[in-house]
Amino acid sequence: MTATEYIQAARIAKARELLELTNEPVAQISRGVGYLDVSNFRRLFQRATGVTPSEYRSRFGIAARAGRQEDLSAGQPARIRSTPSR
């Protein structure tokens, strides 16, 4: 792994954490992890994870977990969307 690849992996890991645990806008997360060009961040994030930052948040973020918890508490099986609702 090159130094650039290592830095990108670390930035993407931090972005994933922020997408899961906060409701900060994607552009703010992009800048916070060191990408000033949001479109470049989105492209690199999708290459690394297979989904866009917004799709990642809808699958793994706080709101997604809360929705699954509500389904479980109501006796309904949790459903994972294959595509985000818009």
Biopython code that builds the backbone (N, CA, C, O; Angstrom):
import numpy as np
from Bio.PDB.StructureBuilder import StructureBuilder

atoms = [
    (1, "MET", "N", (0.852, -1.174, 0.000)),
    (1, "MET", "CA", (0.000, 0.000, 0.000)),
    (1, "MET", "C", (0.898, 1.238, 0.000)),
    (1, "MET", "O", (1.837, 1.353, 0.788)),
    (2, "THR", "N", (0.580, 2.144, -0.899)),
    (2, "THR", "CA", (1.366, 3.375, -0.965)),
    (2, "THR", "C", (0.907, 4.336, 0.132)),
    (2, "THR", "O", (-0.133, 4.133, 0.758)),
    (3, "ALA", "N", (1.686, 5.364, 0.346)),
    (3, "ALA", "CA", (1.327, 6.368, 1.341)),
    (3, "ALA", "C", (-0.001, 7.037, 0.980)),
    (3, "ALA", "O", (-0.830, 7.280, 1.857)),
    (4, "THR", "N", (-0.204, 7.332, -0.291)),
    (4, "THR", "CA", (-1.451, 7.953, -0.740)),
    (4, "THR", "C", (-2.638, 7.030, -0.486)),
    (4, "THR", "O", (-3.682, 7.483, -0.018)),
    (5, "GLU", "N", (-2.492, 5.748, -0.789)),
    (5, "GLU", "CA", (-3.568, 4.781, -0.551)),
    (5, "GLU", "C", (-3.890, 4.682, 0.936)),
    (5, "GLU", "O", (-5.055, 4.589, 1.322)),
    (6, "TYR", "N", (-2.852, 4.704, 1.766)),
    (6, "TYR", "CA", (-3.056, 4.637, 3.208)),
    (6, "TYR", "C", (-3.836, 5.862, 3.707)),
    (6, "TYR", "O", (-4.770, 5.728, 4.497)),
    (7, "ILE", "N", (-3.456, 7.023, 3.252)),
    (7, "ILE", "CA", (-4.132, 8.257, 3.670)),
    (7, "ILE", "C", (-5.585, 8.245, 3.207)),
    (7, "ILE", "O", (-6.486, 8.608, 3.962)),
    (8, "GLN", "N", (-5.810, 7.822, 1.951)),
    (8, "GLN", "CA", (-7.184, 7.750, 1.449)),
    (8, "GLN", "C", (-8.016, 6.771, 2.271)),
    (8, "GLN", "O", (-9.164, 7.063, 2.604)),
    (9, "ALA", "N", (-7.449, 5.615, 2.600)),
    (9, "ALA", "CA", (-8.172, 4.613, 3.398)),
    (9, "ALA", "C", (-8.520, 5.167, 4.778)),
    (9, "ALA", "O", (-9.616, 4.932, 5.287)),
    (10, "ALA", "N", (-7.591, 5.897, 5.379)),
    (10, "ALA", "CA", (-7.844, 6.487, 6.696)),
    (10, "ALA", "C", (-8.936, 7.550, 6.614)),
    (10, "ALA", "O", (-9.794, 7.626, 7.493)),
    (11, "ARG", "N", (-8.910, 8.363, 5.572)),
    (11, "ARG", "CA", (-9.933, 9.393, 5.398)),
    (11, "ARG", "C", (-11.305, 8.773, 5.171)),
    (11, "ARG", "O", (-12.296, 9.234, 5.738)),
    (12, "ILE", "N", (-11.367, 7.735, 4.349)),
    (12, "ILE", "CA", (-12.642, 7.068, 4.072)),
    (12, "ILE", "C", (-13.168, 6.401, 5.344)),
    (12, "ILE", "O", (-14.370, 6.437, 5.603)),
    (13, "ALA", "N", (-12.294, 5.798, 6.134)),
    (13, "ALA", "CA", (-12.713, 5.167, 7.391)),
    (13, "ALA", "C", (-13.325, 6.209, 8.331)),
    (13, "ALA", "O", (-14.354, 5.951, 8.956)),
    (14, "LYS", "N", (-12.704, 7.370, 8.431)),
    (14, "LYS", "CA", (-13.240, 8.433, 9.286)),
    (14, "LYS", "C", (-14.569, 8.939, 8.734)),
    (14, "LYS", "O", (-15.498, 9.203, 9.497)),
    (15, "ALA", "N", (-14.662, 9.075, 7.420)),
    (15, "ALA", "CA", (-15.912, 9.519, 6.804)),
    (15, "ALA", "C", (-17.030, 8.513, 7.072)),
    (15, "ALA", "O", (-18.160, 8.908, 7.362)),
    (16, "ARG", "N", (-16.727, 7.225, 6.977)),
    (16, "ARG", "CA", (-17.730, 6.201, 7.267)),
    (16, "ARG", "C", (-18.239, 6.336, 8.700)),
    (16, "ARG", "O", (-19.440, 6.252, 8.954)),
    (17, "GLU", "N", (-17.318, 6.546, 9.625)),
    (17, "GLU", "CA", (-17.693, 6.721, 11.031)),
    (17, "GLU", "C", (-18.619, 7.924, 11.201)),
    (17, "GLU", "O", (-19.637, 7.840, 11.888)),
    (18, "LEU", "N", (-18.262, 9.036, 10.575)),
    (18, "LEU", "CA", (-19.071, 10.248, 10.692)),
    (18, "LEU", "C", (-20.436, 10.072, 10.033)),
    (18, "LEU", "O", (-21.434, 10.583, 10.540)),
    (19, "LEU", "N", (-20.494, 9.362, 8.916)),
    (19, "LEU", "CA", (-21.769, 9.114, 8.251)),
    (19, "LEU", "C", (-22.669, 8.227, 9.107)),
    (19, "LEU", "O", (-23.890, 8.391, 9.107)),
    (20, "GLU", "N", (-22.074, 7.299, 9.828)),
    (20, "GLU", "CA", (-22.844, 6.403, 10.688)),
    (20, "GLU", "C", (-23.350, 7.100, 11.947)),
    (20, "GLU", "O", (-24.466, 6.837, 12.397)),
    (21, "LEU", "N", (-22.541, 7.984, 12.515)),
    (21, "LEU", "CA", (-22.825, 8.495, 13.849)),
    (21, "LEU", "C", (-23.330, 9.932, 13.917)),
    (21, "LEU", "O", (-23.760, 10.377, 14.981)),
    (22, "THR", "N", (-23.290, 10.664, 12.813)),
    (22, "THR", "CA", (-23.727, 12.060, 12.832)),
    (22, "THR", "C", (-24.717, 12.317, 11.707)),
    (22, "THR", "O", (-24.925, 11.474, 10.833)),
    (23, "ASN", "N", (-25.315, 13.482, 11.746)),
    (23, "ASN", "CA", (-26.186, 13.936, 10.658)),
    (23, "ASN", "C", (-25.552, 15.103, 9.908)),
    (23, "ASN", "O", (-26.249, 15.853, 9.224)),
    (24, "GLU", "N", (-24.237, 15.260, 10.033)),
    (24, "GLU", "CA", (-23.542, 16.327, 9.312)),
    (24, "GLU", "C", (-23.738, 16.146, 7.812)),
    (24, "GLU", "O", (-23.785, 15.014, 7.330)),
    (25, "PRO", "N", (-23.853, 17.238, 7.069)),
    (25, "PRO", "CA", (-23.968, 17.131, 5.615)),
    (25, "PRO", "C", (-22.719, 16.464, 5.014)),
    (25, "PRO", "O", (-21.617, 16.587, 5.548)),
    (26, "VAL", "N", (-22.914, 15.773, 3.920)),
    (26, "VAL", "CA", (-21.807, 15.074, 3.268)),
    (26, "VAL", "C", (-20.689, 16.050, 2.907)),
    (26, "VAL", "O", (-19.513, 15.717, 3.053)),
    (27, "ALA", "N", (-21.033, 17.234, 2.444)),
    (27, "ALA", "CA", (-20.008, 18.221, 2.078)),
    (27, "ALA", "C", (-19.160, 18.603, 3.290)),
    (27, "ALA", "O", (-17.947, 18.774, 3.169)),
    (28, "GLN", "N", (-19.784, 18.735, 4.443)),
    (28, "GLN", "CA", (-19.040, 19.082, 5.661)),
    (28, "GLN", "C", (-18.125, 17.923, 6.068)),
    (28, "GLN", "O", (-16.986, 18.148, 6.480)),
    (29, "ILE", "N", (-18.613, 16.700, 5.956)),
    (29, "ILE", "CA", (-17.782, 15.533, 6.273)),
    (29, "ILE", "C", (-16.613, 15.459, 5.306)),
    (29, "ILE", "O", (-15.484, 15.179, 5.708)),
    (30, "SER", "N", (-16.884, 15.711, 4.027)),
    (30, "SER", "CA", (-15.832, 15.696, 3.012)),
    (30, "SER", "C", (-14.697, 16.650, 3.391)),
    (30, "SER", "O", (-13.524, 16.276, 3.381)),
    (31, "ARG", "N", (-15.064, 17.872, 3.721)),
    (31, "ARG", "CA", (-14.046, 18.857, 4.120)),
    (31, "ARG", "C", (-13.355, 18.449, 5.411)),
    (31, "ARG", "O", (-12.146, 18.631, 5.559)),
    (32, "GLY", "N", (-14.120, 17.900, 6.341)),
    (32, "GLY", "CA", (-13.572, 17.516, 7.638)),
    (32, "GLY", "C", (-12.529, 16.407, 7.564)),
    (32, "GLY", "O", (-11.626, 16.340, 8.399)),
    (33, "VAL", "N", (-12.654, 15.538, 6.564)),
    (33, "VAL", "CA", (-11.665, 14.456, 6.433)),
    (33, "VAL", "C", (-10.577, 14.787, 5.428)),
    (33, "VAL", "O", (-9.708, 13.960, 5.149)),
    (34, "GLY", "N", (-10.626, 16.018, 4.875)),
    (34, "GLY", "CA", (-9.519, 16.469, 4.054)),
    (34, "GLY", "C", (-9.754, 16.551, 2.560)),
    (34, "GLY", "O", (-8.803, 16.742, 1.801)),
    (35, "TYR", "N", (-10.995, 16.411, 2.115)),
    (35, "TYR", "CA", (-11.303, 16.537, 0.684)),
    (35, "TYR", "C", (-12.068, 17.835, 0.469)),
    (35, "TYR", "O", (-13.209, 17.966, 0.912)),
    (36, "LEU", "N", (-11.451, 18.782, -0.199)),
    (36, "LEU", "CA", (-12.105, 20.057, -0.468)),
    (36, "LEU", "C", (-13.066, 19.949, -1.646)),
    (36, "LEU", "O", (-14.038, 20.701, -1.726)),
    (37, "ASP", "N", (-12.799, 19.017, -2.561)),
    (37, "ASP", "CA", (-13.652, 18.785, -3.718)),
    (37, "ASP", "C", (-14.619, 17.654, -3.374)),
    (37, "ASP", "O", (-14.229, 16.487, -3.328)),
    (38, "VAL", "N", (-15.880, 18.008, -3.135)),
    (38, "VAL", "CA", (-16.875, 17.034, -2.695)),
    (38, "VAL", "C", (-17.099, 15.961, -3.754)),
    (38, "VAL", "O", (-17.277, 14.792, -3.411)),
    (39, "SER", "N", (-17.095, 16.328, -5.021)),
    (39, "SER", "CA", (-17.323, 15.325, -6.068)),
    (39, "SER", "C", (-16.184, 14.302, -6.092)),
    (39, "SER", "O", (-16.421, 13.119, -6.340)),
    (40, "ASN", "N", (-14.975, 14.739, -5.841)),
    (40, "ASN", "CA", (-13.843, 13.810, -5.766)),
    (40, "ASN", "C", (-14.007, 12.883, -4.559)),
    (40, "ASN", "O", (-13.747, 11.683, -4.653)),
    (41, "PHE", "N", (-14.434, 13.437, -3.438)),
    (41, "PHE", "CA", (-14.688, 12.622, -2.255)),
    (41, "PHE", "C", (-15.743, 11.566, -2.540)),
    (41, "PHE", "O", (-15.556, 10.396, -2.207)),
    (42, "ARG", "N", (-16.864, 11.973, -3.161)),
    (42, "ARG", "CA", (-17.937, 11.019, -3.470)),
    (42, "ARG", "C", (-17.419, 9.890, -4.369)),
    (42, "ARG", "O", (-17.735, 8.721, -4.150)),
    (43, "ARG", "N", (-16.630, 10.247, -5.370)),
    (43, "ARG", "CA", (-16.086, 9.244, -6.299)),
    (43, "ARG", "C", (-15.177, 8.266, -5.569)),
    (43, "ARG", "O", (-15.297, 7.055, -5.757)),
    (44, "LEU", "N", (-14.271, 8.772, -4.740)),
    (44, "LEU", "CA", (-13.354, 7.907, -3.998)),
    (44, "LEU", "C", (-14.095, 7.058, -2.969)),
    (44, "LEU", "O", (-13.769, 5.887, -2.774)),
    (45, "PHE", "N", (-15.092, 7.650, -2.313)),
    (45, "PHE", "CA", (-15.879, 6.914, -1.325)),
    (45, "PHE", "C", (-16.609, 5.761, -2.000)),
    (45, "PHE", "O", (-16.624, 4.644, -1.483)),
    (46, "GLN", "N", (-17.214, 6.030, -3.155)),
    (46, "GLN", "CA", (-17.954, 4.979, -3.857)),
    (46, "GLN", "C", (-17.009, 3.889, -4.360)),
    (46, "GLN", "O", (-17.354, 2.708, -4.333)),
    (47, "ARG", "N", (-15.851, 4.271, -4.805)),
    (47, "ARG", "CA", (-14.870, 3.268, -5.248)),
    (47, "ARG", "C", (-14.456, 2.377, -4.079)),
    (47, "ARG", "O", (-14.278, 1.171, -4.253)),
    (48, "ALA", "N", (-14.303, 2.954, -2.905)),
    (48, "ALA", "CA", (-13.840, 2.198, -1.735)),
    (48, "ALA", "C", (-14.934, 1.335, -1.116)),
    (48, "ALA", "O", (-14.653, 0.243, -0.622)),
    (49, "THR", "N", (-16.188, 1.815, -1.139)),
    (49, "THR", "CA", (-17.261, 1.127, -0.414)),
    (49, "THR", "C", (-18.306, 0.466, -1.311)),
    (49, "THR", "O", (-19.039, -0.417, -0.867)),
    (50, "GLY", "N", (-18.373, 0.890, -2.561)),
    (50, "GLY", "CA", (-19.375, 0.356, -3.469)),
    (50, "GLY", "C", (-20.689, 1.110, -3.456)),
    (50, "GLY", "O", (-21.590, 0.796, -4.234)),
    (51, "VAL", "N", (-20.816, 2.110, -2.575)),
    (51, "VAL", "CA", (-22.027, 2.938, -2.500)),
    (51, "VAL", "C", (-21.628, 4.394, -2.301)),
    (51, "VAL", "O", (-20.511, 4.693, -1.880)),
    (52, "THR", "N", (-22.553, 5.292, -2.610)),
    (52, "THR", "CA", (-22.286, 6.713, -2.390)),
    (52, "THR", "C", (-22.360, 7.016, -0.889)),
    (52, "THR", "O", (-22.906, 6.218, -0.126)),
    (53, "PRO", "N", (-21.823, 8.149, -0.464)),
    (53, "PRO", "CA", (-21.931, 8.512, 0.949)),
    (53, "PRO", "C", (-23.381, 8.567, 1.439)),
    (53, "PRO", "O", (-23.668, 8.129, 2.553)),
    (54, "SER", "N", (-24.291, 9.095, 0.629)),
    (54, "SER", "CA", (-25.697, 9.169, 1.035)),
    (54, "SER", "C", (-26.307, 7.780, 1.176)),
    (54, "SER", "O", (-27.051, 7.527, 2.123)),
    (55, "GLU", "N", (-26.004, 6.885, 0.254)),
    (55, "GLU", "CA", (-26.503, 5.509, 0.345)),
    (55, "GLU", "C", (-25.936, 4.822, 1.587)),
    (55, "GLU", "O", (-26.640, 4.092, 2.285)),
    (56, "TYR", "N", (-24.649, 5.070, 1.850)),
    (56, "TYR", "CA", (-24.014, 4.472, 3.031)),
    (56, "TYR", "C", (-24.736, 4.922, 4.300)),
    (56, "TYR", "O", (-25.046, 4.107, 5.169)),
    (57, "ARG", "N", (-25.000, 6.221, 4.398)),
    (57, "ARG", "CA", (-25.693, 6.752, 5.581)),
    (57, "ARG", "C", (-27.093, 6.167, 5.705)),
    (57, "ARG", "O", (-27.520, 5.831, 6.810)),
    (58, "SER", "N", (-27.810, 6.038, 4.602)),
    (58, "SER", "CA", (-29.181, 5.517, 4.689)),
    (58, "SER", "C", (-29.185, 4.053, 5.122)),
    (58, "SER", "O", (-30.155, 3.594, 5.724)),
    (59, "ARG", "N", (-28.131, 3.325, 4.829)),
    (59, "ARG", "CA", (-28.048, 1.915, 5.235)),
    (59, "ARG", "C", (-27.508, 1.728, 6.647)),
    (59, "ARG", "O", (-27.974, 0.857, 7.381)),
    (60, "PHE", "N", (-26.530, 2.538, 7.028)),
    (60, "PHE", "CA", (-25.805, 2.281, 8.268)),
    (60, "PHE", "C", (-25.846, 3.413, 9.288)),
    (60, "PHE", "O", (-25.295, 3.267, 10.379)),
    (61, "GLY", "N", (-26.476, 4.527, 8.967)),
    (61, "GLY", "CA", (-26.486, 5.678, 9.858)),
    (61, "GLY", "C", (-27.437, 5.530, 11.025)),
    (61, "GLY", "O", (-28.157, 4.538, 11.140)),
    (62, "ILE", "N", (-27.428, 6.523, 11.881)),
    (62, "ILE", "CA", (-28.243, 6.538, 13.090)),
    (62, "ILE", "C", (-29.720, 6.353, 12.758)),
    (62, "ILE", "O", (-30.394, 5.548, 13.401)),
    (63, "ALA", "N", (-30.233, 7.074, 11.779)),
    (63, "ALA", "CA", (-31.651, 6.982, 11.435)),
    (63, "ALA", "C", (-32.006, 5.587, 10.943)),
    (63, "ALA", "O", (-33.084, 5.080, 11.254)),
    (64, "ALA", "N", (-31.124, 4.964, 10.186)),
    (64, "ALA", "CA", (-31.383, 3.612, 9.690)),
    (64, "ALA", "C", (-31.450, 2.630, 10.849)),
    (64, "ALA", "O", (-32.314, 1.754, 10.878)),
    (65, "ARG", "N", (-30.542, 2.774, 11.799)),
    (65, "ARG", "CA", (-30.554, 1.879, 12.970)),
    (65, "ARG", "C", (-31.798, 2.104, 13.807)),
    (65, "ARG", "O", (-32.394, 1.146, 14.301)),
    (66, "ALA", "N", (-32.199, 3.358, 13.973)),
    (66, "ALA", "CA", (-33.393, 3.662, 14.768)),
    (66, "ALA", "C", (-34.621, 3.040, 14.116)),
    (66, "ALA", "O", (-35.484, 2.501, 14.808)),
    (67, "GLY", "N", (-34.705, 3.110, 12.798)),
    (67, "GLY", "CA", (-35.831, 2.516, 12.092)),
    (67, "GLY", "C", (-35.867, 1.006, 12.254)),
    (67, "GLY", "O", (-36.940, 0.425, 12.419)),
    (68, "ARG", "N", (-34.717, 0.370, 12.209)),
    (68, "ARG", "CA", (-34.659, -1.085, 12.399)),
    (68, "ARG", "C", (-35.020, -1.441, 13.828)),
    (68, "ARG", "O", (-35.666, -2.464, 14.055)),
    (69, "GLN", "N", (-34.620, -0.626, 14.806)),
    (69, "GLN", "CA", (-34.973, -0.886, 16.197)),
    (69, "GLN", "C", (-36.485, -0.798, 16.386)),
    (69, "GLN", "O", (-37.071, -1.606, 17.106)),
    (70, "GLU", "N", (-37.122, 0.189, 15.734)),
    (70, "GLU", "CA", (-38.563, 0.322, 15.825)),
    (70, "GLU", "C", (-39.245, -0.901, 15.235)),
    (70, "GLU", "O", (-40.217, -1.399, 15.803)),
    (71, "ASP", "N", (-38.743, -1.400, 14.087)),
    (71, "ASP", "CA", (-39.303, -2.604, 13.476)),
    (71, "ASP", "C", (-39.181, -3.788, 14.421)),
    (71, "ASP", "O", (-40.118, -4.575, 14.558)),
    (72, "LEU", "N", (-38.032, -3.918, 15.072)),
    (72, "LEU", "CA", (-37.816, -5.043, 15.975)),
    (72, "LEU", "C", (-38.707, -4.939, 17.205)),
    (72, "LEU", "O", (-39.247, -5.943, 17.670)),
    (73, "SER", "N", (-38.861, -3.732, 17.733)),
    (73, "SER", "CA", (-39.679, -3.574, 18.939)),
    (73, "SER", "C", (-41.162, -3.772, 18.634)),
    (73, "SER", "O", (-41.934, -4.106, 19.532)),
    (74, "ALA", "N", (-41.565, -3.575, 17.395)),
    (74, "ALA", "CA", (-42.962, -3.773, 17.011)),
    (74, "ALA", "C", (-43.225, -5.216, 16.600)),
    (74, "ALA", "O", (-44.335, -5.555, 16.191)),
    (75, "GLY", "N", (-42.199, -6.071, 16.709)),
    (75, "GLY", "CA", (-42.359, -7.468, 16.347)),
    (75, "GLY", "C", (-42.217, -7.735, 14.863)),
    (75, "GLY", "O", (-42.479, -8.844, 14.398)),
    (76, "GLN", "N", (-41.804, -6.725, 14.120)),
    (76, "GLN", "CA", (-41.621, -6.883, 12.685)),
    (76, "GLN", "C", (-40.157, -7.197, 12.395)),
    (76, "GLN", "O", (-39.272, -6.661, 13.062)),
    (77, "PRO", "N", (-39.887, -8.045, 11.425)),
    (77, "PRO", "CA", (-38.492, -8.290, 11.062)),
    (77, "PRO", "C", (-37.879, -7.035, 10.446)),
    (77, "PRO", "O", (-38.549, -6.287, 9.732)),
    (78, "ALA", "N", (-36.629, -6.821, 10.724)),
    (78, "ALA", "CA", (-35.933, -5.660, 10.161)),
    (78, "ALA", "C", (-35.762, -5.859, 8.663)),
    (78, "ALA", "O", (-35.412, -6.944, 8.199)),
    (79, "ARG", "N", (-36.016, -4.796, 7.922)),
    (79, "ARG", "CA", (-35.840, -4.846, 6.474)),
    (79, "ARG", "C", (-34.729, -3.915, 6.080)),
    (79, "ARG", "O", (-34.687, -2.764, 6.516)),
    (80, "ILE", "N", (-33.827, -4.405, 5.258)),
    (80, "ILE", "CA", (-32.730, -3.587, 4.766)),
    (80, "ILE", "C", (-33.029, -3.279, 3.310)),
    (80, "ILE", "O", (-33.174, -4.185, 2.489)),
    (81, "ARG", "N", (-33.120, -2.007, 2.999)),
    (81, "ARG", "CA", (-33.375, -1.577, 1.624)),
    (81, "ARG", "C", (-32.155, -1.805, 0.776)),
    (81, "ARG", "O", (-31.041, -1.500, 1.202)),
    (82, "SER", "N", (-32.335, -2.332, -0.407)),
    (82, "SER", "CA", (-31.205, -2.484, -1.310)),
    (82, "SER", "C", (-30.884, -1.170, -2.006)),
    (82, "SER", "O", (-29.750, -0.950, -2.433)),
    (83, "THR", "N", (-31.883, -0.292, -2.121)),
    (83, "THR", "CA", (-31.650, 1.036, -2.680)),
    (83, "THR", "C", (-32.299, 2.059, -1.760)),
    (83, "THR", "O", (-33.353, 1.792, -1.184)),
    (84, "PRO", "N", (-31.684, 3.220, -1.617)),
    (84, "PRO", "CA", (-32.244, 4.222, -0.714)),
    (84, "PRO", "C", (-33.518, 4.830, -1.276)),
    (84, "PRO", "O", (-33.691, 4.928, -2.491)),
    (85, "SER", "N", (-34.397, 5.232, -0.389)),
    (85, "SER", "CA", (-35.588, 5.958, -0.836)),
    (85, "SER", "C", (-35.204, 7.408, -1.040)),
    (85, "SER", "O", (-34.315, 7.924, -0.362)),
    (86, "ARG", "N", (-35.856, 8.048, -1.951)),
    (86, "ARG", "CA", (-35.530, 9.448, -2.236)),
    (86, "ARG", "C", (-36.745, 10.288, -2.166)),
    (86, "ARG", "O", (-36.672, 11.498, -2.377)),
]
sb = StructureBuilder()
sb.init_structure("model")
sb.init_model(0)
sb.init_chain("A")
sb.init_seg("    ")
for serial, (resi, resn, name, xyz) in enumerate(atoms, 1):
    if name == "N":
        sb.init_residue(resn, " ", resi, " ")
    sb.init_atom(name, np.array(xyz, "f"), 0.0, 1.0, " ", f" {name:<3s}", serial, name[0])
structure = sb.get_structure()
